[in-house]
Structure formats: structure tokens, C-alpha cells
Amino acid sequence: MTNRYETVFILTPVLSEDQAKEAVAKYKSLLKDGGAKIVHQEDWGLRKLAYPIQKKSTGFYHLVEFEAEGSMIHDLELAFRRDERVLRFLTVKMEKHAIAYAESRRNKKQTAEA
């Protein structure tokens, strides 16, 4: 039984654009290798943090929405904790209303861009 999850992680701002993309690719491949199906991803770019973390006031935000087994979350979060490039992360299990909202938000965004 797979569930839908959404994870947001913040990478340290001292990384270059290429290093940030490489870190995101690492976590996407970790998910795929674990049997997860990536549904959607968004790169929110460099943003100001609400409060300083490790004396840094900005960070690269990235969102990944995926379907996976519950055991995959432990492996993903363990990788986040071990990586010094990750300042913060949050993974949530999406219930049916959150899934519907996320899909309608994406559809509105795509029609606005077209």
C-alpha cells in the first residue's frame, strides 16, 4: 500500500546553483531507487528564512511530492539528517483533500502559464 507524501527541504545558501541541483538529484534518485514514484516537484529557489538557521538567513527551497511505502520515509529522512547541506526538512503524509488541493493548484498554475 503506497501513500502520497510531500517533502520540503532547505539547502544551505553557500551552495552554487549546480551544487543545489546535484543535491536535489541525489534525493530524487534515492526516492526512485527505493521504489517511490515522483508525482511532482517544484524548485522555489533562494528564499529568506523566517529566522536564522546555523547563522544563515536564506536557503534553497525544494518541494517533492511522491508516492511510496511508509518505510521509505525513514530512509529519506536519515539521508537528510546525514547531509550537512540540508538545513531543514519536513515530510508530511497527504490525505485525500490535500492531494485534491495540490492537483487543483498545479492545474491553475499551468493554465495561468499557458
MISEGU-438865 format. One record per atom (N, C-alpha, C, O): z, x, y; residue in one letter; chain; residue number from 1. Coordinates in nm, 3 decimals, m for minus. Last residue first. Layout:
<rs>
        pz        px        py   type   mol   seq
         Z         X         Y      A     A   NUM
...
</rs>
This chain:
<rs>
        pz        px        py   type   mol   seq
    m1.949     0.002     2.918      A     A   114
    m2.092    m0.027     2.895      A     A   114
    m2.160    m0.088     3.016      A     A   114
    m2.279    m0.117     3.011      A     A   114
    m1.684     0.010     2.988      E     A   113
    m1.763     0.133     3.000      E     A   113
    m1.912     0.108     2.988      E     A   113
    m1.993     0.183     3.042      E     A   113
    m1.603    m0.248     2.929      A     A   112
    m1.596    m0.205     3.069      A     A   112
    m1.679    m0.078     3.090      A     A   112
    m1.737    m0.060     3.197      A     A   112
    m1.628    m0.250     2.655      T     A   111
    m1.717    m0.337     2.733      T     A   111
    m1.716    m0.299     2.880      T     A   111
    m1.817    m0.315     2.949      T     A   111
    m1.425    m0.066     2.589      Q     A   110
    m1.565    m0.037     2.554      Q     A   110
    m1.661    m0.124     2.633      Q     A   110
    m1.766    m0.075     2.675      Q     A   110
    m1.197    m0.200     2.680      K     A   109
    m1.231    m0.069     2.737      K     A   109
    m1.377    m0.035     2.710      K     A   109
    m1.446     0.017     2.797      K     A   109
    m1.196    m0.422     2.516      K     A   108
    m1.209    m0.440     2.659      K     A   108
    m1.253    m0.310     2.726      K     A   108
    m1.336    m0.311     2.817      K     A   108
    m1.159    m0.295     2.267      N     A   107
    m1.281    m0.371     2.291      N     A   107
    m1.304    m0.394     2.440      N     A   107
    m1.417    m0.385     2.487      N     A   107
    m0.902    m0.185     2.303      R     A   106
    m1.018    m0.096     2.282      R     A   106
    m1.148    m0.169     2.310      R     A   106
    m1.239    m0.112     2.371      R     A   106
    m0.756    m0.423     2.323      R     A   105
    m0.755    m0.328     2.434      R     A   105
    m0.874    m0.232     2.424      R     A   105
    m0.938    m0.201     2.524      R     A   105
    m0.794    m0.530     2.070      S     A   104
    m0.848    m0.603     2.185      S     A   104
    m0.854    m0.512     2.308      S     A   104
    m0.947    m0.522     2.389      S     A   104
    m0.658    m0.334     1.916      E     A   103
    m0.802    m0.356     1.897      E     A   103
    m0.864    m0.430     2.014      E     A   103
    m0.975    m0.397     2.055      E     A   103
    m0.398    m0.363     2.013      A     A   102
    m0.466    m0.234     2.026      A     A   102
    m0.617    m0.251     2.011      A     A   102
    m0.694    m0.189     2.084      A     A   102
    m0.342    m0.630     1.935      Y     A   101
    m0.343    m0.592     2.077      Y     A   101
    m0.420    m0.462     2.098      Y     A   101
    m0.499    m0.452     2.192      Y     A   101
    m0.355    m0.611     1.657      A     A   100
    m0.447    m0.700     1.727      A     A   100
    m0.457    m0.663     1.875      A     A   100
    m0.565    m0.664     1.933      A     A   100
    m0.141    m0.433     1.616      I     A    99
    m0.276    m0.395     1.573      I     A    99
    m0.379    m0.479     1.648      I     A    99
    m0.479    m0.426     1.696      I     A    99
     0.071    m0.586     1.708      A     A    98
     0.039    m0.460     1.776      A     A    98
    m0.101    m0.414     1.740      A     A    98
    m0.173    m0.361     1.825      A     A    98
     0.070    m0.790     1.520      H     A    97
     0.045    m0.822     1.660      H     A    97
     0.008    m0.697     1.740      H     A    97
    m0.077    m0.702     1.829      H     A    97
     0.132    m0.656     1.275      K     A    96
     0.002    m0.721     1.293      K     A    96
    m0.030    m0.755     1.439      K     A    96
    m0.146    m0.749     1.478      K     A    96
     0.286    m0.335     1.359      E     A    95
     0.284    m0.465     1.293      E     A    95
     0.157    m0.539     1.334      E     A    95
     0.082    m0.490     1.418      E     A    95
     0.279     0.009     1.304      M     A    94
     0.226    m0.103     1.382      M     A    94
     0.232    m0.230     1.300      M     A    94
     0.189    m0.233     1.185      M     A    94
     0.525     0.246     1.320      K     A    93
     0.451     0.160     1.229      K     A    93
     0.408     0.038     1.308      K     A    93
     0.490    m0.028     1.372      K     A    93
     0.504     0.540     1.524      V     A    92
     0.554     0.404     1.501      V     A    92
     0.464     0.333     1.401      V     A    92
     0.343     0.355     1.397      V     A    92
     0.606     0.853     1.629      T     A    91
     0.522     0.781     1.535      T     A    91
     0.584     0.645     1.510      T     A    91
     0.703     0.635     1.479      T     A    91
     0.604     1.091     1.877      L     A    90
     0.661     0.963     1.837      L     A    90
     0.560     0.893     1.747      L     A    90
     0.444     0.876     1.783      L     A    90
     0.694     1.412     2.009      F     A    89
     0.606     1.325     1.931      F     A    89
     0.680     1.197     1.899      F     A    89
     0.803     1.194     1.894      F     A    89
     0.690     1.700     2.227      R     A    88
     0.749     1.576     2.179      R     A    88
     0.646     1.501     2.096      R     A    88
     0.525     1.523     2.110      R     A    88
     0.563     1.956     2.221      L     A    87
     0.686     1.934     2.297      L     A    87
     0.762     1.811     2.245      L     A    87
     0.882     1.817     2.222      L     A    87
     0.402     2.174     2.013      V     A    86
     0.432     2.032     2.031      V     A    86
     0.568     2.018     2.102      V     A    86
     0.671     2.060     2.052      V     A    86
     0.389     2.445     1.970      R     A    85
     0.301     2.389     2.073      R     A    85
     0.332     2.243     2.104      R     A    85
     0.292     2.193     2.209      R     A    85
     0.545     2.507     1.755      E     A    84
     0.604     2.529     1.887      E     A    84
     0.516     2.478     2.000      E     A    84
     0.561     2.468     2.114      E     A    84
     0.578     2.319     1.471      D     A    83
     0.478     2.373     1.563      D     A    83
     0.538     2.384     1.703      D     A    83
     0.578     2.284     1.763      D     A    83
     0.768     2.188     1.322      R     A    82
     0.750     2.332     1.299      R     A    82
     0.657     2.398     1.400      R     A    82
     0.656     2.521     1.413      R     A    82
     0.742     1.922     1.399      R     A    81
     0.868     1.994     1.428      R     A    81
     0.851     2.145     1.414      R     A    81
     0.913     2.221     1.488      R     A    81
     0.486     1.860     1.296      F     A    80
     0.512     1.854     1.440      F     A    80
     0.636     1.937     1.476      F     A    80
     0.634     2.012     1.574      F     A    80
     0.537     1.882     1.021      A     A    79
     0.441     1.974     1.083      A     A    79
     0.460     1.976     1.235      A     A    79
     0.451     2.083     1.297      A     A    79
     0.710     1.666     0.997      L     A    78
     0.759     1.800     0.964      L     A    78
     0.667     1.906     1.027      L     A    78
     0.715     2.007     1.079      L     A    78
     0.538     1.457     1.055      E     A    77
     0.646     1.488     1.149      E     A    77
     0.709     1.624     1.121      E     A    77
     0.756     1.690     1.214      E     A    77
     0.370     1.470     0.826      L     A    76
     0.315     1.484     0.962      L     A    76
     0.425     1.525     1.060      L     A    76
     0.406     1.618     1.139      L     A    76
     0.550     1.425     0.614      D     A    75
     0.473     1.550     0.620      D     A    75
     0.420     1.576     0.761      D     A    75
     0.424     1.689     0.810      D     A    75
     0.639     1.164     0.679      H     A    74
     0.734     1.276     0.669      H     A    74
     0.661     1.410     0.682      H     A    74
     0.707     1.499     0.754      H     A    74
     0.404     1.017     0.661      I     A    73
     0.470     1.031     0.791      I     A    73
     0.568     1.148     0.789      I     A    73
     0.578     1.222     0.887      I     A    73
     0.336     0.994     0.396      M     A    72
     0.256     1.084     0.479      M     A    72
     0.325     1.112     0.613      M     A    72
     0.307     1.219     0.671      M     A    72
     0.485     0.791     0.287      S     A    71
     0.528     0.929     0.259      S     A    71
     0.453     1.031     0.345      S     A    71
     0.501     1.142     0.366      S     A    71
     0.343     0.559     0.348      G     A    70
     0.464     0.590     0.423      G     A    70
     0.511     0.733     0.404      G     A    70
     0.571     0.791     0.494      G     A    70
    m0.012     0.609     0.365      E     A    69
     0.109     0.579     0.289      E     A    69
     0.230     0.620     0.373      E     A    69
     0.220     0.707     0.459      E     A    69
    m0.210     0.499     0.648      A     A    68
    m0.165     0.596     0.549      A     A    68
    m0.047     0.539     0.470      A     A    68
     0.010     0.436     0.505      A     A    68
    m0.426     0.482     0.918      E     A    67
    m0.372     0.409     0.804      E     A    67
    m0.335     0.510     0.697      E     A    67
    m0.415     0.596     0.660      E     A    67
    m0.380     0.555     1.273      F     A    66
    m0.429     0.582     1.138      F     A    66
    m0.363     0.492     1.035      F     A    66
    m0.258     0.432     1.061      F     A    66
    m0.433     0.678     1.592      E     A    65
    m0.399     0.558     1.515      E     A    65
    m0.460     0.576     1.378      E     A    65
    m0.579     0.607     1.366      E     A    65
    m0.314     0.910     1.817      V     A    64
    m0.393     0.893     1.695      V     A    64
    m0.341     0.769     1.624      V     A    64
    m0.221     0.755     1.600      V     A    64
    m0.318     1.054     2.139      L     A    63
    m0.280     0.940     2.056      L     A    63
    m0.372     0.934     1.935      L     A    63
    m0.493     0.950     1.948      L     A    63
    m0.188     1.311     2.344      H     A    62
    m0.291     1.269     2.249      H     A    62
    m0.236     1.158     2.161      H     A    62
    m0.123     1.165     2.114      H     A    62
    m0.135     1.500     2.640      Y     A    61
    m0.103     1.384     2.558      Y     A    61
    m0.219     1.351     2.466      Y     A    61
    m0.335     1.361     2.506      Y     A    61
    m0.021     1.799     2.750      F     A    60
    m0.143     1.736     2.699      F     A    60
    m0.103     1.623     2.604      F     A    60
    m0.043     1.648     2.500      F     A    60
     0.208     1.803     3.032      G     A    59
     0.173     1.825     2.893      G     A    59
     0.045     1.753     2.858      G     A    59
     0.005     1.659     2.926      G     A    59
     0.449     1.915     3.282      T     A    58
     0.326     1.849     3.239      T     A    58
     0.302     1.877     3.091      T     A    58
     0.367     1.963     3.031      T     A    58
     0.676     2.062     3.328      S     A    57
     0.670     1.930     3.391      S     A    57
     0.542     1.853     3.356      S     A    57
     0.527     1.738     3.395      S     A    57
     0.905     2.260     3.144      K     A    56
     0.766     2.225     3.173      K     A    56
     0.761     2.083     3.228      K     A    56
     0.832     1.994     3.180      K     A    56
     1.151     2.331     3.041      K     A    55
     1.116     2.378     3.175      K     A    55
     0.969     2.356     3.210      K     A    55
     0.914     2.426     3.295      K     A    55
     1.166     2.170     2.812      Q     A    54
     1.153     2.316     2.798      Q     A    54
     1.100     2.378     2.928      Q     A    54
     1.014     2.466     2.925      Q     A    54
     1.065     1.911     3.008      I     A    53
     1.096     1.945     2.868      I     A    53
     1.066     2.093     2.853      I     A    53
     0.955     2.138     2.879      I     A    53
     1.149     1.707     3.289      P     A    52
     1.109     1.838     3.233      P     A    52
     1.154     1.854     3.088      P     A    52
     1.265     1.816     3.050      P     A    52
     1.031     1.367     3.273      Y     A    51
     1.138     1.463     3.300      Y     A    51
     1.097     1.596     3.237      Y     A    51
     1.020     1.598     3.141      Y     A    51
     0.784     1.256     3.245      A     A    50
     0.885     1.179     3.317      A     A    50
     1.003     1.268     3.356      A     A    50
     1.067     1.246     3.458      A     A    50
     0.506     1.478     3.303      L     A    49
     0.612     1.426     3.219      L     A    49
     0.714     1.350     3.305      L     A    49
     0.727     1.377     3.424      L     A    49
     0.167     1.432     3.389      K     A    48
     0.302     1.469     3.432      K     A    48
     0.404     1.403     3.341      K     A    48
     0.391     1.286     3.306      K     A    48
    m0.099     1.533     3.169      R     A    47
    m0.025     1.435     3.248      R     A    47
     0.112     1.490     3.284      R     A    47
     0.165     1.580     3.219      R     A    47
    m0.412     1.608     3.048      L     A    46
    m0.291     1.669     3.106      L     A    46
    m0.225     1.567     3.198      L     A    46
    m0.286     1.521     3.295      L     A    46
    m0.532     1.361     2.806      G     A    45
    m0.542     1.476     2.895      G     A    45
    m0.406     1.526     2.944      G     A    45
    m0.301     1.492     2.889      G     A    45
    m0.555     1.170     2.618      W     A    44
    m0.512     1.125     2.751      W     A    44
    m0.511     1.239     2.851      W     A    44
    m0.490     1.216     2.970      W     A    44
    m0.768     1.098     2.376      D     A    43
    m0.716     1.216     2.443      D     A    43
    m0.683     1.174     2.586      D     A    43
    m0.773     1.146     2.665      D     A    43
    m0.732     0.888     2.098      E     A    42
    m0.756     0.900     2.241      E     A    42
    m0.694     1.029     2.292      E     A    42
    m0.582     1.065     2.255      E     A    42
    m0.862     0.737     1.802      Q     A    41
    m0.788     0.845     1.868      Q     A    41
    m0.826     0.847     2.015      Q     A    41
    m0.937     0.811     2.052      Q     A    41
    m0.849     0.533     1.508      H     A    40
    m0.883     0.553     1.648      H     A    40
    m0.805     0.672     1.701      H     A    40
    m0.696     0.703     1.653      H     A    40
    m0.818     0.563     1.232      V     A    39
    m0.881     0.443     1.285      V     A    39
    m0.931     0.467     1.427      V     A    39
    m1.042     0.427     1.462      V     A    39
    m0.823     0.778     0.966      I     A    38
    m0.805     0.772     1.112      I     A    38
    m0.887     0.657     1.167      I     A    38
    m1.009     0.653     1.151      I     A    38
    m0.657     0.746     0.675      K     A    37
    m0.784     0.709     0.737      K     A    37
    m0.759     0.695     0.887      K     A    37
    m0.681     0.609     0.929      K     A    37
    m0.500     0.989     0.461      A     A    36
    m0.497     0.892     0.570      A     A    36
    m0.637     0.865     0.622      A     A    36
    m0.725     0.951     0.614      A     A    36
    m0.476     1.188     0.273      G     A    35
    m0.529     1.059     0.230      G     A    35
    m0.528     0.953     0.338      G     A    35
    m0.554     0.836     0.309      G     A    35
    m0.409     1.435     0.357      G     A    34
    m0.303     1.356     0.295      G     A    34
    m0.348     1.217     0.254      G     A    34
    m0.268     1.138     0.205      G     A    34
    m0.636     1.516     0.485      D     A    33
    m0.603     1.581     0.358      D     A    33
    m0.495     1.505     0.283      D     A    33
    m0.490     1.509     0.160      D     A    33
    m0.609     1.362     0.718      K     A    32
    m0.720     1.335     0.625      K     A    32
    m0.691     1.396     0.488      K     A    32
    m0.719     1.333     0.386      K     A    32
    m0.381     1.484     0.837      L     A    31
    m0.381     1.342     0.800      L     A    31
    m0.489     1.312     0.695      L     A    31
    m0.462     1.245     0.596      L     A    31
    m0.478     1.742     0.874      L     A    30
    m0.358     1.721     0.794      L     A    30
    m0.351     1.577     0.747      L     A    30
    m0.318     1.550     0.631      L     A    30
    m0.687     1.693     1.050      S     A    29
    m0.720     1.739     0.915      S     A    29
    m0.600     1.724     0.822      S     A    29
    m0.617     1.698     0.703      S     A    29
    m0.535     1.616     1.274      K     A    28
    m0.629     1.521     1.215      K     A    28
    m0.665     1.563     1.073      K     A    28
    m0.673     1.478     0.984      K     A    28
    m0.398     1.854     1.323      Y     A    27
    m0.322     1.736     1.280      Y     A    27
    m0.413     1.628     1.222      Y     A    27
    m0.372     1.556     1.131      Y     A    27
    m0.613     2.022     1.393      K     A    26
    m0.523     2.059     1.284      K     A    26
    m0.449     1.937     1.232      K     A    26
    m0.437     1.918     1.111      K     A    26
    m0.717     1.898     1.618      A     A    25
    m0.798     1.904     1.496      A     A    25
    m0.713     1.938     1.375      A     A    25
    m0.737     1.887     1.265      A     A    25
    m0.509     1.953     1.797      V     A    24
    m0.538     1.813     1.760      V     A    24
    m0.619     1.810     1.631      V     A    24
    m0.592     1.728     1.543      V     A    24
    m0.539     2.230     1.814      A     A    23
    m0.413     2.173     1.763      A     A    23
    m0.434     2.029     1.718      A     A    23
    m0.383     1.988     1.614      A     A    23
    m0.793     2.247     1.929      E     A    22
    m0.772     2.305     1.796      E     A    22
    m0.645     2.248     1.733      E     A    22
    m0.642     2.222     1.613      E     A    22
    m0.746     2.134     2.177      K     A    21
    m0.838     2.067     2.086      K     A    21
    m0.820     2.117     1.943      K     A    21
    m0.830     2.040     1.848      K     A    21
    m0.576     2.332     2.281      A     A    20
    m0.526     2.196     2.264      A     A    20
    m0.614     2.120     2.165      A     A    20
    m0.563     2.048     2.079      A     A    20
    m0.753     2.548     2.291      Q     A    19
    m0.635     2.557     2.205      Q     A    19
    m0.576     2.418     2.179      Q     A    19
    m0.530     2.390     2.069      Q     A    19
    m0.937     2.453     2.483      D     A    18
    m0.981     2.479     2.345      D     A    18
    m0.863     2.486     2.248      D     A    18
    m0.872     2.436     2.136      D     A    18
    m0.774     2.441     2.711      E     A    17
    m0.839     2.319     2.662      E     A    17
    m0.881     2.335     2.516      E     A    17
    m0.864     2.244     2.435      E     A    17
    m0.482     2.646     2.652      S     A    16
    m0.612     2.621     2.713      S     A    16
    m0.668     2.492     2.654      S     A    16
    m0.613     2.440     2.557      S     A    16
    m0.132     2.584     2.698      L     A    15
    m0.250     2.599     2.612      L     A    15
    m0.377     2.580     2.695      L     A    15
    m0.378     2.509     2.795      L     A    15
     0.074     2.516     2.858      V     A    14
     0.028     2.656     2.868      V     A    14
    m0.094     2.682     2.780      V     A    14
    m0.154     2.790     2.787      V     A    14
     0.168     2.259     2.812      P     A    13
     0.060     2.277     2.909      P     A    13
     0.009     2.420     2.921      P     A    13
    m0.091     2.443     2.990      P     A    13
     0.217     2.152     2.472      T     A    12
     0.260     2.233     2.586      T     A    12
     0.144     2.260     2.681      T     A    12
     0.031     2.281     2.636      T     A    12
     0.146     1.813     2.379      L     A    11
     0.131     1.957     2.359      L     A    11
     0.169     2.031     2.487      L     A    11
     0.155     1.977     2.597      L     A    11
     0.279     1.528     2.247      I     A    10
     0.258     1.600     2.372      I     A    10
     0.255     1.748     2.341      I     A    10
     0.350     1.803     2.284      I     A    10
     0.159     1.248     2.058      F     A     9
     0.227     1.376     2.069      F     A     9
     0.186     1.446     2.196      F     A     9
     0.076     1.427     2.248      F     A     9
     0.186     0.944     1.898      V     A     8
     0.155     1.009     2.025      V     A     8
     0.229     1.141     2.026      V     A     8
     0.349     1.145     1.998      V     A     8
     0.064     0.744     1.638      T     A     7
     0.145     0.857     1.678      T     A     7
     0.093     0.914     1.810      T     A     7
    m0.028     0.929     1.830      T     A     7
     0.077     0.459     1.449      E     A     6
     0.026     0.514     1.574      E     A     6
     0.120     0.629     1.611      E     A     6
     0.242     0.612     1.616      E     A     6
    m0.027     0.311     1.139      Y     A     5
     0.066     0.386     1.223      Y     A     5
    m0.004     0.433     1.348      Y     A     5
    m0.127     0.444     1.354      Y     A     5
    m0.046     0.073     0.889      R     A     4
    m0.111     0.125     1.009      R     A     4
    m0.002     0.189     1.095      R     A     4
     0.102     0.128     1.121      R     A     4
    m0.010     0.141     0.538      N     A     3
     0.032     0.079     0.662      N     A     3
    m0.043     0.142     0.777      N     A     3
    m0.099     0.251     0.764      N     A     3
    m0.105     0.081     0.202      T     A     2
    m0.112     0.161     0.324      T     A     2
    m0.069     0.076     0.443      T     A     2
    m0.090    m0.046     0.446      T     A     2
     0.000     0.085    m0.119      M     A     1
     0.000     0.000     0.000      M     A     1
     0.000     0.089     0.125      M     A     1
     0.095     0.163     0.149      M     A     1
</rs>
